[in-house]
């Protein structure tokens, strides 16, 4: 269920039949492609239930892009785990105290937002902020900790399940030849970036990913 206790506007105007701008969630989802429900939920979650909320196609499109970014970080983590699963060095415990503290703080902040008057928008912000850190960790670490990546991945998936933001993890059996080639190219670019400390190569690596 979605609970909202303040004004709901449509494109900056009060929603009313007299203005002929009245719509329902049911009618909005008539052309659902299987993802719109989650995307609409994400848009609602960005506004606190006690604050005014404006619905517009622009806001909806922005929500679609933001949700895609969160789904993408989980896929990136999954790919990194798959890539390093045969590397024994990646199975050591998290021995970096900074990494441990940062991860625990991330998890604690999420729990605080959830229990502090349902601050869902702040939870989403935490997920996006930490997404950047995880991307950097994966790209700049030769032997990323499998334990750490699985722990972070679980937090994201728990929030997706809690908020109803569906994410269907892709099967590792569906990797085709093209994906393998692209991954190799990305790794070569990333290795060059590490050796030369070239920022442009890091950016290119991000694009390929």
C-alpha positions, 0 to 999 in steps of 0.5 A: 500500500502507498500512503500519502497525507498531503496534496497530490498535484499533476504537472504543478496543478491540483488534480481535479475532474473539473480541470480534466487532469484527473487520472488513476494509477490503474489507467496510468499502468494500462501500457505497463511493460512489466517495469512500470509498477516498480518505476512508479513506486520508486517515484512515490518513495522519493517524496515523504508521505507528509509532503506535497507531491507533484506527478509529471512525466518528467518526474516519472522518466527521472525515476526510471533512470534512477531505478535503473542505476540502482539495478545496474549496481547490483548487476555490476556487483554480480558480474564482479563476483562471477569474475573473481570467484576462482580467485582465492585472494578474493575470499579473504575476510574484509581486513580493511578497517576503513571498508568495514566501518564504511559498510557498517555505517552505510547499513546503520544509516539505512536502518535509521532512516527506515525507523525514523518516520519512514524516511524512504527518500533518504534511504534511496539517497544512501543507496545512490551515494554508496553505489558510486563508492562500490563502482570505484571499489570494483574498478580500482581493486585487483582482488575485491573481497567477495564477502564484502561484495555479497554483503553490499549486494544483499543490502540492495536486494533487501531494500528492493524486496522491501520497497517492491522495486523488482529486480530479476537477477540475470542467470550467469548461464546467459552470458554470450560471446559478445559479453565476454569480448566486451568484458575483456576489452573493459579489463584491458582498458582498466589495466591500462588506466591503473598503470598510467593513472589516466583519468580518461581511461578510467572514464572509458572503462566506466562507459564500457561497463 
